[in-house]
Amino acid sequence: MKAQGLSFASAIAISAAILTAPAHAQDNQSTEEPQAEAATGNDIVVTALRREESLQDTPAAITAFNAQAITNAGIERPGDFIALTSNVNLVETQNAGNSFIIIRGITQARNSEPSVAVVIDGVQQVNPAQFNQDLFDIEQIEVLKGPQGGLYGRNAIGGAIIITTRQPSDVLEGNLRVGVDNGFGYYARGGISGPLAEGVAFRVAGSYYNTDGFIENTFLGEEADPVEDFSLRANLLVEATDRLSFDLRASMNQLRTQALYFNIVNDVNDTSLDVRVNNPGQNDRDMNNLALRTVYEGDNVVFTSVTSYDTVEEVLTGDAFDFLPIEDSFFFNLFEFLFGTGNGFDLNQSQFLDVKAISQEIRLESPSGSGPFNWMVGGYFIDTERYISTGNMIDTNNGVFPVFRTPSTNPLNPQFSFLADGQENFAWALFANAGYEISEQLRIDGSLRYDRDRRRNTTLTPTAYLPNVPGFPQGATGEVRTRTFDDWQPRLTVTYEPNDDLTIYGGYGRGFRSGGFNQTGVGGVAASNGIVGVNDIFEAETADTFELGFKADVGFADINGAVYKTQSRNSYFFVFLAANSTQNLGNIPEVSLSGFELEATAELFPYFDVSAALGVTYSEIDEFPDPTVIGNEAPLISRYTLNLGAQYDGPISDSVDALFRVDYRRTGRTWWEPYNTTSRNPVDIVDVRAGVRVDGWAVTAFAQNLFDEEYNAEFSPGGFVYKARGLRYGMELGYEF
């Protein structure tokens, strides 16, 4: 592939670090490999509600994957576990930093704050660009549905995703998986852990993936979606005393791929067009995180401090509208018509994002198992600096050169338009949680959190490039706009357990997501072009949800269900405004959401499990500036998801275990913008895996999108579509010690 900066040596380094571990490490393992058994809801312990309890006893709609389930399902990226979760969707776009999580109809739009709190090892991600990356050496994943503002604060308006990596161990252990796929791809993922001294343990894990890609660019005669992705993570756990521990973590990720190879269509179901951009594009993303978690366990109180520093840098370059070779493009032919033969030119584009954030959380809580009453109080702050620039350059057929903080002066790529903003955001919160077991059957839990988010935006666009339109408010270089968004986020849950096999729960929760800034004058320009709902400032979003659910163990099966009703105010939607070449967020004043989930897993006979899950979401726009939109379905929301699965994971001889697994998912009809002009038909995807295990070794064959279903993963207003990846298949070799 053509991505630069990483190498095959990355994969070799990960493999060598694990396989060169001392051979005596195997002495710590039993020579008889335990038989694999399916994990049930009572086997999985979850922490999504800030306390440890079995999945089936937890009074919330949670889908959880333990380490064995992650391996069996072949979960490598967030889209893999989201595809196995009812009423949750991931819209993957062409750049790594823009993937949209939708839970129960609470959506995320391009360039917006996330709709879900993502917490990795107790540290909440600070930017949505961090979410879509490789998952490796993972212990557990929990997807918590419904607003969780009382527990996780702003941006947990749709729910929370809790990811726990494998922890440092006091014995030497490790795992490695290497594989190949039909995109001429190869990968290595693994981790190694062990003691360094008394009370000191380490863990190092890494991932490397390189592929030529799967989507052909017929104009350039190469794949449009090559990937080179390298991640490294290191943990140091110091147990200073039997009460005091320090967990220091550092991680990095380097991604090199391509982007901006859209097609333009009227119907989102049209997949007939080939990718034909004349510039291969560039998408470079570099992320770093350093975090320290300190825990002191006293007799009557547990003190926890989590400090985190994050950096994210992403560069995008590629073709611009309408993503065709120069002489076929819209702008070339327009300028040829306006200025005469020989004076036509095409455009390409570039975007630069630079984010730095420091966050701190402090909690005091009651010790685990301290009695019928448990409590937690705490505070949180995050200080974020964000710079973003976007622009168009004149395509001279010499490629695209990245533009960072100032307009291009390169004669091979002259600047045509340029926008830049600097943002300083400071948010803080105070919160309290409490729970009381009234009796062995009845429990009540409550949370209350106050979030305050102060936002400051400085226009850094040079005067010559300001997108001002005569007759509307004028932006100015150096203009500073400030706005504070705040809200209370309560949560209340009542749980009733009439017996050990049934949990019934109901409650109310509120979620909150901050607003922000569009370019000055955007509201007037949008209105003059017949676009409503877009203003210079987009408002904060809130969601109020009532939910009733149950979890039942009927012996051979676990059956879970939940119904919910949500009222969303000021939900986001994305608009590209051609009149001044700006990307903007608008608000839908009020949306009603309601639906349900019904899930079942059953062990039909030893080692053979089946599962089924149905999630349904009804959405309706109740209020909008254009009355013709009222009654339409809200954008980006699939009407339903249907999951079916079957798995055999057990012995086929005295020494050999086998895995046979098939997963089917159907994603219902999806509308993409408030006017409901085009909807994507239901999409059906089948994934399969089959393999054998013996003495710590495993060989697995896999296929994703087995029947090569063609569909567009994203549709943006203006007809921009991004074709989803087709069939991917390959082989994997794994080893654990």
TAVEN-V287825 format. One record per backbone hydrogen bond with DSSP energy under -0.5 kcal/mol. NH is the residue of the N-H (numbers start at 1). CO is the residue of the C=O. E is the energy in kcal/mol with one decimal. If there is no record, write none. Layout:
nh=NH co=CO e=E
nh=NH co=CO e=E
This chain:
nh=10 co=7 e=-1.8
nh=11 co=7 e=-0.5
nh=11 co=8 e=-0.6
nh=12 co=8 e=-1.9
nh=13 co=9 e=-2.8
nh=14 co=10 e=-2.0
nh=15 co=11 e=-2.2
nh=16 co=12 e=-3.0
nh=17 co=13 e=-2.3
nh=18 co=14 e=-1.1
nh=19 co=15 e=-2.8
nh=20 co=16 e=-1.9
nh=21 co=18 e=-1.4
nh=25 co=22 e=-2.0
nh=26 co=23 e=-1.8
nh=27 co=24 e=-1.6
nh=28 co=25 e=-1.5
nh=29 co=26 e=-1.4
nh=33 co=31 e=-0.8
nh=43 co=40 e=-1.2
nh=44 co=40 e=-1.3
nh=46 co=44 e=-0.5
nh=46 co=53 e=-2.8
nh=50 co=47 e=-2.3
nh=53 co=46 e=-1.6
nh=55 co=41 e=-1.0
nh=55 co=44 e=-2.7
nh=56 co=41 e=-1.0
nh=57 co=54 e=-0.9
nh=58 co=54 e=-0.9
nh=58 co=55 e=-0.8
nh=60 co=58 e=-2.2
nh=62 co=60 e=-1.1
nh=63 co=143 e=-2.1
nh=65 co=141 e=-2.6
nh=67 co=139 e=-0.8
nh=70 co=66 e=-2.5
nh=71 co=67 e=-2.0
nh=72 co=68 e=-2.8
nh=73 co=69 e=-2.3
nh=74 co=70 e=-0.6
nh=74 co=71 e=-0.8
nh=75 co=70 e=-2.2
nh=76 co=74 e=-0.6
nh=78 co=133 e=-0.5
nh=80 co=77 e=-1.9
nh=81 co=77 e=-0.9
nh=82 co=78 e=-2.2
nh=83 co=79 e=-1.6
nh=84 co=81 e=-0.8
nh=85 co=82 e=-1.8
nh=88 co=85 e=-1.1
nh=89 co=102 e=-2.5
nh=91 co=100 e=-2.8
nh=92 co=90 e=-0.8
nh=93 co=98 e=-1.1
nh=98 co=95 e=-2.0
nh=100 co=91 e=-2.6
nh=101 co=99 e=-0.5
nh=102 co=89 e=-2.8
nh=103 co=106 e=-1.4
nh=104 co=87 e=-2.4
nh=104 co=102 e=-0.5
nh=106 co=103 e=-2.2
nh=107 co=105 e=-0.8
nh=112 co=109 e=-2.1
nh=117 co=159 e=-2.0
nh=118 co=116 e=-0.6
nh=119 co=117 e=-0.6
nh=119 co=161 e=-2.9
nh=120 co=118 e=-0.5
nh=120 co=123 e=-2.7
nh=121 co=119 e=-0.6
nh=121 co=163 e=-2.5
nh=123 co=120 e=-1.8
nh=124 co=122 e=-0.5
nh=125 co=118 e=-3.1
nh=130 co=127 e=-2.1
nh=131 co=128 e=-1.4
nh=132 co=128 e=-0.5
nh=133 co=131 e=-1.6
nh=135 co=76 e=-3.3
nh=136 co=134 e=-0.5
nh=139 co=164 e=-2.5
nh=140 co=164 e=-2.0
nh=141 co=65 e=-2.1
nh=142 co=162 e=-2.6
nh=143 co=63 e=-2.9
nh=144 co=142 e=-0.6
nh=144 co=160 e=-3.4
nh=145 co=61 e=-2.5
nh=145 co=143 e=-0.5
nh=146 co=158 e=-2.0
nh=148 co=156 e=-2.9
nh=149 co=510 e=-0.6
nh=151 co=148 e=-1.1
nh=152 co=148 e=-3.1
nh=153 co=148 e=-0.5
nh=153 co=149 e=-1.8
nh=155 co=512 e=-2.6
nh=156 co=153 e=-1.8
nh=158 co=115 e=-2.6
nh=159 co=115 e=-0.5
nh=160 co=144 e=-2.2
nh=161 co=117 e=-2.9
nh=162 co=142 e=-2.8
nh=163 co=119 e=-3.1
nh=163 co=161 e=-0.6
nh=164 co=140 e=-3.0
nh=165 co=163 e=-0.5
nh=166 co=137 e=-2.5
nh=169 co=202 e=-0.7
nh=173 co=193 e=-2.5
nh=175 co=191 e=-2.4
nh=176 co=735 e=-2.3
nh=177 co=189 e=-2.8
nh=178 co=733 e=-2.7
nh=179 co=187 e=-2.0
nh=180 co=731 e=-2.1
nh=181 co=185 e=-1.9
nh=182 co=729 e=-1.8
nh=184 co=181 e=-0.7
nh=185 co=181 e=-1.0
nh=186 co=210 e=-2.3
nh=187 co=179 e=-2.2
nh=188 co=208 e=-2.2
nh=189 co=177 e=-2.6
nh=190 co=206 e=-2.2
nh=191 co=175 e=-2.0
nh=192 co=204 e=-2.6
nh=193 co=173 e=-2.9
nh=194 co=202 e=-1.7
nh=196 co=197 e=-0.5
nh=196 co=200 e=-2.9
nh=197 co=200 e=-1.5
nh=200 co=197 e=-2.4
nh=201 co=237 e=-2.4
nh=202 co=194 e=-2.7
nh=203 co=235 e=-1.9
nh=204 co=192 e=-2.6
nh=205 co=233 e=-2.8
nh=206 co=190 e=-2.5
nh=207 co=231 e=-2.2
nh=208 co=188 e=-2.4
nh=209 co=229 e=-2.2
nh=210 co=186 e=-2.3
nh=211 co=227 e=-2.5
nh=212 co=183 e=-2.4
nh=213 co=183 e=-0.8
nh=216 co=214 e=-0.6
nh=217 co=222 e=-3.3
nh=218 co=216 e=-0.8
nh=218 co=275 e=-1.6
nh=219 co=275 e=-0.7
nh=221 co=217 e=-1.8
nh=222 co=217 e=-1.3
nh=224 co=215 e=-4.1
nh=227 co=211 e=-2.2
nh=228 co=256 e=-1.8
nh=229 co=209 e=-2.7
nh=230 co=254 e=-2.7
nh=231 co=207 e=-2.8
nh=232 co=252 e=-2.2
nh=233 co=205 e=-2.9
nh=234 co=250 e=-2.8
nh=235 co=203 e=-3.1
nh=236 co=248 e=-2.6
nh=237 co=201 e=-2.8
nh=238 co=236 e=-0.6
nh=238 co=246 e=-3.2
nh=239 co=199 e=-3.4
nh=239 co=237 e=-0.5
nh=240 co=238 e=-1.1
nh=240 co=244 e=-0.7
nh=241 co=244 e=-1.7
nh=245 co=295 e=-2.3
nh=246 co=238 e=-2.8
nh=247 co=293 e=-2.8
nh=248 co=236 e=-2.7
nh=248 co=246 e=-0.5
nh=249 co=291 e=-3.0
nh=250 co=234 e=-2.3
nh=251 co=289 e=-2.5
nh=252 co=232 e=-2.4
nh=253 co=287 e=-2.3
nh=254 co=230 e=-2.9
nh=255 co=285 e=-2.8
nh=256 co=228 e=-2.7
nh=257 co=283 e=-2.2
nh=258 co=226 e=-0.6
nh=263 co=721 e=-1.8
nh=265 co=263 e=-0.5
nh=265 co=719 e=-2.3
nh=268 co=266 e=-0.5
nh=270 co=267 e=-2.3
nh=271 co=269 e=-0.8
nh=275 co=216 e=-0.9
nh=276 co=323 e=-0.5
nh=282 co=317 e=-2.4
nh=283 co=257 e=-2.3
nh=284 co=315 e=-2.0
nh=285 co=255 e=-2.2
nh=286 co=313 e=-2.9
nh=287 co=253 e=-2.4
nh=288 co=311 e=-2.2
nh=289 co=251 e=-2.4
nh=290 co=309 e=-2.2
nh=291 co=249 e=-2.8
nh=292 co=307 e=-2.5
nh=293 co=247 e=-2.4
nh=294 co=292 e=-0.5
nh=294 co=305 e=-2.8
nh=295 co=245 e=-2.2
nh=296 co=303 e=-2.7
nh=297 co=243 e=-2.1
nh=298 co=296 e=-0.8
nh=298 co=301 e=-2.5
nh=302 co=365 e=-3.0
nh=303 co=296 e=-2.9
nh=304 co=363 e=-2.4
nh=305 co=294 e=-2.5
nh=306 co=361 e=-2.7
nh=307 co=292 e=-2.6
nh=308 co=359 e=-2.4
nh=309 co=290 e=-2.5
nh=310 co=357 e=-2.8
nh=311 co=288 e=-2.2
nh=312 co=355 e=-2.4
nh=313 co=286 e=-2.4
nh=314 co=353 e=-2.4
nh=315 co=284 e=-2.9
nh=316 co=351 e=-2.9
nh=317 co=282 e=-2.5
nh=318 co=349 e=-1.9
nh=319 co=260 e=-0.5
nh=319 co=279 e=-0.5
nh=320 co=347 e=-1.6
nh=323 co=320 e=-2.9
nh=328 co=325 e=-1.6
nh=329 co=325 e=-0.9
nh=329 co=326 e=-1.3
nh=333 co=329 e=-1.8
nh=334 co=330 e=-2.3
nh=335 co=331 e=-2.9
nh=336 co=332 e=-2.1
nh=337 co=333 e=-1.8
nh=338 co=334 e=-2.4
nh=339 co=335 e=-2.9
nh=340 co=336 e=-1.4
nh=343 co=340 e=-1.9
nh=346 co=395 e=-0.7
nh=348 co=393 e=-2.6
nh=349 co=318 e=-3.2
nh=350 co=391 e=-2.2
nh=351 co=316 e=-2.7
nh=352 co=389 e=-2.5
nh=353 co=314 e=-2.6
nh=354 co=387 e=-2.5
nh=355 co=312 e=-3.1
nh=356 co=385 e=-2.6
nh=357 co=310 e=-2.4
nh=358 co=383 e=-2.0
nh=359 co=308 e=-2.6
nh=360 co=381 e=-2.4
nh=361 co=306 e=-2.2
nh=362 co=379 e=-2.4
nh=363 co=304 e=-2.8
nh=364 co=377 e=-2.9
nh=365 co=302 e=-1.9
nh=366 co=375 e=-2.2
nh=370 co=367 e=-1.2
nh=374 co=372 e=-0.5
nh=374 co=435 e=-2.5
nh=376 co=433 e=-2.4
nh=377 co=364 e=-2.7
nh=378 co=431 e=-2.1
nh=379 co=362 e=-2.1
nh=380 co=429 e=-2.3
nh=381 co=360 e=-2.2
nh=382 co=427 e=-2.5
nh=383 co=358 e=-2.7
nh=384 co=382 e=-0.5
nh=384 co=425 e=-3.1
nh=385 co=356 e=-3.1
nh=386 co=423 e=-2.8
nh=387 co=354 e=-2.7
nh=388 co=421 e=-2.2
nh=389 co=352 e=-2.2
nh=390 co=419 e=-2.3
nh=391 co=350 e=-1.9
nh=392 co=417 e=-1.1
nh=393 co=348 e=-2.5
nh=394 co=414 e=-2.9
nh=395 co=346 e=-2.6
nh=396 co=394 e=-0.8
nh=396 co=412 e=-0.7
nh=398 co=399 e=-0.5
nh=411 co=409 e=-0.5
nh=413 co=410 e=-2.0
nh=414 co=411 e=-0.5
nh=415 co=408 e=-0.7
nh=416 co=392 e=-3.2
nh=417 co=392 e=-2.0
nh=419 co=390 e=-2.9
nh=421 co=388 e=-2.2
nh=422 co=458 e=-2.5
nh=423 co=386 e=-3.3
nh=424 co=456 e=-2.6
nh=425 co=384 e=-2.6
nh=425 co=423 e=-0.5
nh=426 co=454 e=-2.4
nh=427 co=382 e=-2.5
nh=428 co=452 e=-2.3
nh=429 co=380 e=-2.6
nh=430 co=450 e=-1.6
nh=431 co=378 e=-2.3
nh=432 co=448 e=-2.1
nh=433 co=376 e=-3.0
nh=434 co=446 e=-2.6
nh=435 co=374 e=-2.7
nh=436 co=444 e=-2.7
nh=437 co=372 e=-2.0
nh=438 co=436 e=-1.0
nh=438 co=442 e=-1.0
nh=439 co=442 e=-1.9
nh=443 co=495 e=-2.5
nh=444 co=436 e=-2.3
nh=445 co=493 e=-2.9
nh=446 co=434 e=-3.0
nh=447 co=491 e=-2.8
nh=448 co=432 e=-2.3
nh=449 co=489 e=-1.2
nh=450 co=430 e=-2.6
nh=451 co=449 e=-0.5
nh=451 co=487 e=-2.3
nh=452 co=428 e=-2.5
nh=453 co=485 e=-3.5
nh=454 co=426 e=-2.9
nh=454 co=452 e=-0.5
nh=455 co=453 e=-0.5
nh=455 co=483 e=-3.2
nh=456 co=424 e=-1.4
nh=457 co=481 e=-3.1
nh=458 co=422 e=-3.2
nh=459 co=479 e=-2.7
nh=460 co=420 e=-2.1
nh=460 co=458 e=-0.6
nh=461 co=420 e=-0.8
nh=465 co=462 e=-2.1
nh=466 co=463 e=-1.3
nh=468 co=466 e=-1.4
nh=472 co=469 e=-1.7
nh=478 co=459 e=-3.2
nh=479 co=476 e=-2.2
nh=481 co=457 e=-2.6
nh=483 co=455 e=-2.3
nh=485 co=453 e=-2.9
nh=487 co=451 e=-2.0
nh=489 co=449 e=-3.2
nh=491 co=447 e=-2.2
nh=492 co=508 e=-2.8
nh=493 co=445 e=-2.9
nh=494 co=506 e=-2.8
nh=495 co=443 e=-3.1
nh=496 co=504 e=-3.5
nh=497 co=441 e=-3.0
nh=498 co=496 e=-0.5
nh=499 co=502 e=-0.7
nh=502 co=499 e=-1.3
nh=503 co=551 e=-2.6
nh=504 co=496 e=-2.8
nh=505 co=549 e=-2.7
nh=506 co=494 e=-1.9
nh=507 co=547 e=-2.4
nh=508 co=492 e=-2.2
nh=509 co=545 e=-2.2
nh=510 co=490 e=-1.8
nh=511 co=543 e=-2.4
nh=513 co=541 e=-2.7
nh=516 co=538 e=-2.2
nh=518 co=536 e=-3.2
nh=522 co=519 e=-1.9
nh=525 co=521 e=-2.0
nh=526 co=522 e=-3.0
nh=527 co=523 e=-2.2
nh=528 co=524 e=-2.2
nh=529 co=525 e=-0.9
nh=529 co=526 e=-0.9
nh=530 co=527 e=-1.6
nh=531 co=526 e=-3.0
nh=532 co=530 e=-0.6
nh=538 co=516 e=-1.7
nh=541 co=513 e=-2.6
nh=542 co=569 e=-1.8
nh=543 co=511 e=-2.0
nh=544 co=567 e=-2.0
nh=545 co=509 e=-2.9
nh=546 co=565 e=-2.4
nh=547 co=507 e=-2.4
nh=548 co=563 e=-2.3
nh=549 co=505 e=-3.0
nh=550 co=561 e=-2.7
nh=551 co=503 e=-2.5
nh=552 co=559 e=-2.8
nh=553 co=501 e=-2.9
nh=554 co=552 e=-0.6
nh=554 co=557 e=-2.6
nh=556 co=554 e=-1.2
nh=558 co=601 e=-2.5
nh=559 co=552 e=-2.8
nh=560 co=599 e=-2.8
nh=561 co=550 e=-2.3
nh=562 co=597 e=-2.2
nh=563 co=548 e=-2.7
nh=564 co=595 e=-2.3
nh=565 co=546 e=-2.2
nh=566 co=593 e=-3.5
nh=567 co=544 e=-2.3
nh=568 co=566 e=-0.6
nh=568 co=591 e=-2.8
nh=569 co=542 e=-2.8
nh=570 co=588 e=-1.0
nh=570 co=589 e=-0.7
nh=571 co=588 e=-1.4
nh=573 co=586 e=-1.6
nh=575 co=584 e=-2.5
nh=577 co=575 e=-0.6
nh=577 co=582 e=-2.9
nh=578 co=576 e=-0.8
nh=580 co=577 e=-0.9
nh=581 co=577 e=-0.6
nh=582 co=577 e=-1.7
nh=584 co=575 e=-2.7
nh=586 co=573 e=-3.2
nh=587 co=533 e=-2.1
nh=588 co=571 e=-2.7
nh=589 co=587 e=-0.7
nh=590 co=623 e=-1.2
nh=591 co=568 e=-2.7
nh=592 co=620 e=-2.8
nh=593 co=566 e=-2.9
nh=594 co=618 e=-2.0
nh=595 co=564 e=-1.9
nh=596 co=616 e=-1.5
nh=597 co=562 e=-2.4
nh=598 co=614 e=-2.2
nh=599 co=560 e=-3.2
nh=600 co=612 e=-2.8
nh=601 co=558 e=-2.2
nh=602 co=610 e=-2.6
nh=603 co=556 e=-1.9
nh=604 co=602 e=-0.8
nh=604 co=608 e=-1.2
nh=605 co=608 e=-1.1
nh=608 co=605 e=-2.6
nh=609 co=607 e=-0.6
nh=609 co=647 e=-2.8
nh=610 co=602 e=-2.5
nh=611 co=645 e=-2.4
nh=612 co=600 e=-2.4
nh=613 co=643 e=-2.5
nh=614 co=598 e=-2.5
nh=615 co=641 e=-2.8
nh=616 co=596 e=-2.8
nh=617 co=639 e=-2.6
nh=618 co=594 e=-3.9
nh=620 co=592 e=-1.9
nh=621 co=632 e=-2.8
nh=622 co=590 e=-2.0
nh=622 co=620 e=-0.7
nh=623 co=590 e=-1.6
nh=627 co=625 e=-0.7
nh=629 co=626 e=-2.0
nh=630 co=626 e=-0.5
nh=630 co=627 e=-0.6
nh=631 co=621 e=-2.9
nh=632 co=629 e=-2.5
nh=636 co=671 e=-2.8
nh=637 co=634 e=-0.9
nh=638 co=636 e=-0.6
nh=639 co=669 e=-2.0
nh=641 co=615 e=-2.5
nh=642 co=666 e=-2.3
nh=643 co=613 e=-3.0
nh=644 co=664 e=-2.3
nh=645 co=611 e=-2.3
nh=646 co=662 e=-2.1
nh=647 co=609 e=-2.7
nh=648 co=660 e=-2.8
nh=649 co=607 e=-2.4
nh=649 co=647 e=-0.5
nh=650 co=658 e=-1.7
nh=652 co=656 e=-2.8
nh=653 co=656 e=-1.4
nh=657 co=693 e=-2.5
nh=658 co=650 e=-3.3
nh=659 co=691 e=-2.8
nh=660 co=648 e=-2.4
nh=661 co=689 e=-2.9
nh=662 co=646 e=-2.3
nh=663 co=687 e=-2.8
nh=664 co=644 e=-3.1
nh=665 co=685 e=-2.5
nh=666 co=642 e=-2.6
nh=667 co=683 e=-2.5
nh=668 co=640 e=-3.3
nh=668 co=666 e=-0.5
nh=670 co=680 e=-1.7
nh=671 co=637 e=-0.7
nh=672 co=678 e=-0.9
nh=676 co=673 e=-2.1
nh=680 co=670 e=-2.8
nh=683 co=667 e=-2.2
nh=685 co=665 e=-2.6
nh=687 co=663 e=-2.7
nh=688 co=703 e=-2.5
nh=689 co=661 e=-2.4
nh=690 co=701 e=-2.3
nh=691 co=659 e=-2.4
nh=692 co=699 e=-2.0
nh=693 co=657 e=-2.6
nh=694 co=697 e=-2.5
nh=697 co=694 e=-2.2
nh=698 co=734 e=-2.4
nh=699 co=692 e=-2.4
nh=700 co=732 e=-2.7
nh=701 co=690 e=-3.4
nh=702 co=730 e=-2.3
nh=703 co=688 e=-2.3
nh=704 co=728 e=-3.7
nh=706 co=686 e=-3.3
nh=708 co=705 e=-2.4
nh=711 co=709 e=-0.5
nh=713 co=711 e=-0.5
nh=713 co=722 e=-2.3
nh=714 co=722 e=-1.1
nh=716 co=720 e=-2.6
nh=719 co=716 e=-1.5
nh=720 co=716 e=-1.2
nh=721 co=263 e=-2.5
nh=722 co=714 e=-1.6
nh=724 co=711 e=-2.5
nh=728 co=704 e=-2.2
nh=730 co=702 e=-2.1
nh=731 co=180 e=-1.4
nh=732 co=700 e=-2.7
nh=733 co=178 e=-3.2
nh=734 co=698 e=-3.3
nh=735 co=176 e=-2.4
nh=736 co=696 e=-1.8
nh=737 co=174 e=-2.4
